């Protein structure tokens, strides 16, 4: 099992992912049900399942966005390295045929 984050690390990660934080807050508010909206176990279960589905979708979307940004940065860095390098080719040799 991976090592758990400290409270401070968890808060930092949530601050870096506001969309995930919003979904987690919705789940926690559902669990506490301070508004009394969830009348029975079935409605609570359905509501929490829906919130978990949204959390999964939001998390995967955030992951994909960060992955795409990272890949774009890597490609940009690779292009800069190649562009700045010395050209090794002397050109095309024509044999006069």
N, C-alpha and C positions, 0 to 999 in steps of 0.2 A: 504494500500500500504506500502511495506517495506521501511524503511528509506534508502535514497540514500547514497552511499559512498562519502566521500570527494575525491577531486582530488588525494591527497596523498594515500589514501586507495585504490583507483582504480588502480593507478600505481603500488602499491605493489602487488595487486592481479594479475595484468597482468604480472609482473615480475616473479611471482610464476607459471604462466601458459604460457610459451613461445609459445606453439602451438596455444592457443586461441588468444594471442596477434598478432601472424602472420596473423590469419584469420581476426581479427578486422582491422588490418592495410590494408589488401587487400580490405575490404569493404570501408574503408575511402578513399583509393586511387581511388576506383571506383566511389565514389560519387563526388570527386573533378574532375575526368577525365582530369587531366592535360595533358595527352598524346593525347587527342582528339580521343580515340579509339571508344567511344560509340557515334555513329552517330545519332541515333534516340531513341525515348522513348522505342520502343520495344526491341532494342538491350540492352539498359540500364537495362530494367526490367529483361530480361533473364539473363544477367550477374549478377545482384544483387541477383536474386533468386538462382542462382548456388552458389554464394559466401555464402549466408545465409544457404543453404543446407550443404555446407562444414563446416561452423561454427557450425551448429548443430551436425554434425557427430564428429567433433573434440572435441567439448565440452562434448558430451556424452562419448566419449572414454577417455578423461581426467578424468571425474567423475568416470567412472568405474575403471580405474587404481588406483586412490586414494582410492576408496572404498575397493578394493581388498587388497591394502597395509594396510589399517586400520584394516580390518578384520583379516589379517594375524598377525599383531601385537597383536591384542586382543587375538587370539587363542594361540599365543606364550606366552603371559603373563599368561593366564589361565593355560597352561600346566606347567609353572614354579611354579605357586602357588601350584598346586596339587602335583607336584613332590617333593616339599620341605616340604610338610605337614607330620605329624606323621601318621604312618600306624595304622589303627584301627582294622584290622583283626588279629586274632591269628592263622589263617590258616584254613584248612578244617578238620573237625572232622570226623574221620572214626569210624563207629560203629561196625566194625568187623563182618559184615554179610557174 
